[in-house]
């Protein structure tokens, strides 16, 4: 009865591990998340600040995972140059860029008072 749910979690963890193992940008975003989290511990962020930081980190990681999945799917559809596929990939990459800008803004708002006062 629980086996399908347990299997679903297993598949999800395999997907996360595959993402981290195979995607260069996953490693970049994870490194940024570790640096940000370490800095947050060092400066002693308040719980509300942690909520914002954790939300920004999560949003960027999820955006990158979705982008990677879309790119892989597009690459399976065709290996040839296709203007529509290019637009899909560009929009997906833009989604990651916007979430990354959001994360930088959140980090600047939260960390500036700790680092420059």
ABEGO torsion letter per residue (X at the ends): XAAAAAAAAAAAAAAAAAAAAABAAAAAAAAAAAAAAAAAAAAGBBAAAAAAAAAAAAAAAAAAAAAAAAAAAAAAABABBBAAAAAAAAAAAAAAAAAAAAAAAAAAAAAAAAAAX
